[in-house]
């Protein structure tokens, strides 16, 4: 908290605050919860970026101390999601549905990954699903980047998406337009 409190003047001027990101903050629920509680007590805005792949009780408890939740949807199709990430999206989508019932500031983040989830049918299916949930502020389309390649190299691990093209601004704008065509607010994030 001493480190965070040094930034209080910036938070006051900008309206910003503390965002728990990762890795995955729900994998350290006790620490995340303690930190969020103290931030809320001190009037610091809070947010969390999450894949949503955690037990509901963890997400539910953390959500009580979050002003905003940035929730990733990597693929809406369960078969494709498992192929891409190695895990089912059933828990993720169940958690998202539950969050829509209890949290007023939910933003969906859609990482646009060429050849993985950038097809028109994929994007439209995701947008229709989000529209059906109701309480989602907006979708943010985030173009795939290569930031993880060096990290994997340093760890001596194979990076499965090495050399993949980065979506250009036109592709990201097109994805946003598809999402908007389904009545869902959308913003390109660069």
N, C-alpha and C positions, 0 to 999 in steps of 0.2 A: 504494500500500500504506500510505502514511502516513495517508491519509484513512480507510482501512478499519481500521487498527490503533487509531485513536481509539475505535472502537466495541467493542473487545475485551471490556471489562467487561460490556457489554450482552449480547454473544454468550455469555459464560461463564454469566451468570445465566439467560438465556432458552433457551439451547441453539440460538440462531439463528446466522446467518452471512451469507454473501454469496450473493445471487441475481442471476445475469445475466439481464436481460430486454431489452426492446427498445422498439422495433425487433426485430431478429433477431440474437442474439449469434453465430450460426453464420456471419453475413456478415462477421465480423471474427475468423476462427479463430485467427490468430497471437496477437493481443492477448488473446483469451479464454483460450487455452491457457496463455500465460505467467502471466496473473492467477490462473487456477485452480491451477496448479502451486505458486505461492508461497503461496496460501491453504492448500492442503493441507499444505505444509511447515510452516506455522505453526499447524496444528491448527484452522483455521477451517472450519466446515461450509460446503459449497458446493451450490448448486442452479442450474438453468438452466431458463428458460421458452423453449420453442421451438415453431415451427410444424412442424419436422421436414423442411422443404423445403431440404435441403442435400445435398451428396454424402455418401455413407455414411462415407467415410474421415474427414470432418470430425467428424461426430457420434460416430463410434467413438472417435476420439482424445480428444475433449472428455469423453466419458462416463467415461473412465478416472480423471478428476479431479473427478467429481461425486458427491456423496452422494445427491442427488435430481434427477430430471428431471421437469419439468412439461411435458407434451407435448400440444399442441392438436390436437383433431380437430374440424374445422369442419363437415364433412359426410362421411358414409361413401360415399355414392353418387358415382361418378366424374363423371357428367354434371352433377349439381347442384353438386359441388365446383368444377368448372371454371367453371360459370355464376356462382357466387358470388365466387370468388377470382381467376379468370383463369388458373389453372394446374391441371394434373392432380393428383390425390391419389395416384397410383401410387408416386412416389418417397417420399412421406410415409408411406404404409402399409407399403412395403417397409422403410423405416428403423425404423418402429415394431416390426415383426416381428423385425428383427434385434436391436433394443434389448432386447426381451423375453427374448432368449436370453442376453444378457450383463450386464444391469443389474438389481440386486435392488430398487431403489426408484424405480419408475416410476408417475407419477400422470398420468392423462389428464384434460385440461381440455376441457370441452365448453361453448363459449359458446352459450347458448340465445338464438337470434335469431328473433323473431316473423316468420312468413311465409317463413322461409328454411330452418330446420332444426328447427322446434318441433313438427312433426307426429308423431303417435304412431308411424307406420311408420318415420319417420326415426330416432327415438330408439331404438326396439326393434332396428332393424337395426344401429345403432352398438353397442348393448349386447351383442348376440349376437356381433358381430365381436370386441369386447374380451374377452368370455368365452372365445372360441376361442383367444385369444393366450396365456392362462394367466397369466403373471407380470406382473400389473398390480395395484398396491396398491389403487387405487380410482379412481373417476371423480369429478371435481368439476364440478358444473353451475354455470356462471357466467352470470348474467343479462346480456343485452346492455345496454350503457350508451351514453351520448351524449358521452363525453369527447373523442372525436375530431372532433366537429363544429366546434368553435372552431378547432382546429388547421388543418383543411382550409380554413376561411374565411380565416384569416390567410395561408395559402399561395395563396389565390385559386383553389382547386380545388373542384370539385363533390363534395359528400359524398353518395354514392349512397343511404345509409340515413337521410338527414335526416328528422326528424319521426317516425321509427319508434317505436312504443310500447315501453316498457320492461316486460319480464315481471314480474308481481307475485310475491310469495313463494309464493302458492298454485300458480302455474304452475311455478315452479322445484321445489317439493315434489312435484308430480305427475310431472315429468320424472324426478326421483330415484327415485320409487316404480316407475316403468316400468323403469328401469335395474336396480333391486334385484330386480324380478320375474324378471330373467334370471340371477340369481345373481351379480351384480357389486356390490361395495361402492360406495356413492355418498354424496356429501356436497354439500349446497347451500352455495355461497359467495356472500356478499352484500357 
